[in-house]
């Protein structure tokens, strides 16, 4: 009888280890899938068109509603360049002018050599990352 109990414990231990192994393999496959999944490219993403003034106004009036409409989505923003600067990572940042002198539309450009100049009308396409202290932010931006 003692021998039968030992066999049952060993059998149960094997089942638990097999289940654990299946879970680990499934998790590893999922991680590999996510790692190799192609990232969205702004050039091929369907975008929402707006102006810098309208985007800023929507975020000023109702940030929650604007986030529901724009956050993590590709948007195409037209406006006047207020400033071209470098961010802390050395990337180029184009700030589009809005009615609010403190908060513009901050576009972090993918490429470093941008030819836009202050006062120039441009259309920039990027992913909206929401509203911050200094205005609405777009990432992975390209000039249209």
N, C-alpha and C positions, 0 to 999 in steps of 0.2 A: 504494500500500500504506500509506503514511504517513497518507493521508486516511481510510482505512478504520479504522485504529487510533484516530484522533481521534474518529470517529463512534461507535465502541464505548465510548470513555471518556465521551463526552458522554451516551450512552444509559445507561450504568451510573450516572453522576452523577444523572441525572433519576430513575432508579429509587430510588436511595438517598434523594434529597430527597422523593420521593413517599411512601416508607415512613415517613420521619421526620415528615412532615406528618400522615399518618394516625395515627401514635402520639400526636402532640401534640393533635390534635382529639379522639381517644378519651379521653385523659387529662383534657382540659378538660371534656368531657361528664360524666365520672365525678365530677369535683370539683363541678360544678354540681348534679348529682344529690344528692351528699352534703350540700351546703350547704342545699338546699331540702327535704331529707328531714324529715318531721315528727318532733319529739322525743317520747320517751315521756312521758306525763303520769301522775303518781302516782295521780290519781283513777280512771283507767281501767285501770291495771296490775293484773294478778292478783297477790295478795300472799300471803305466808306469815305466819300468825298465831303470835305467841309472847308471852311476858311478858319484862319487863326482866330479872328474876332469871334466867330460863332462858337468855336470849340471852347474858348476861354469863357465866354458868356454862359454856356451850358454848365460848365464846371462851377462857375461862381454861383449860379442860381440854385442848382441842385446836384451836388457832387455824387450822391448815391445813384440818382437816375442817369447821370452822365457815365458813371462807371459801368452800369448795366449795359449801356449802349456802346461804349468804346473800349473798356479795359481789356487788355490782351488781344485786341483785334487790330487788323491792319487798317490804317486810316491814311488818307491822302489829304494833306493840309496845304492850302494856298495862303500866301501872305507875304509881307514885306520883311526882309532881313533887318533886324535891329542890331545884331552883333554876331560876329564869328570869333570863337574863342577855343581854347584847349581845355579839356577836362583834366581831372587828377590822373587819369591813365594815359594822357598824352593824345587822346583821340580828339577829333574835331567836333565842336558843338556849335550848331547854328540856332540862334534864338530869334524866333519870329515875333514881331511887334503885335501887341494887343492894346485895348483901351486902358488896361491896368499897367501903369508904368513900372511897377515892381514885379509883376508876374507875366512872363511871356510864355511862348510855346518853346520848350527846350528840346531840340532834336539832336540826339547823339548819332553822328554819322558813322556809317560802317567804314568808309574810306577816309583816309587822313587828308588827302589833297583836294579839298573842296574849293571851287572857284567862285562861290557866291560872295557878293560884297554887300556892305551896308547900303540899305535903300533899294536893293534889287528885289523885284517880284519873283518869287520862286514857288514851286510846288514840291513838297517833300512827302515821301511815303515811308511810314514806319509803324512799328507796333506801339500802341498806347500803353504806358505803364502807370497811368493815373496822375492825380494831382498832388503836388508837393508844396512846400513853402514858397518856392520861387516860380510856380506855374505848372502847367501840364507838361509831362515828359513823354517823349517818343524815343524808342530805341531801335537799333539796327536800321537806321534811316538811309535812304538813297534819294538823290535829286531826280525828279521826273523830267 
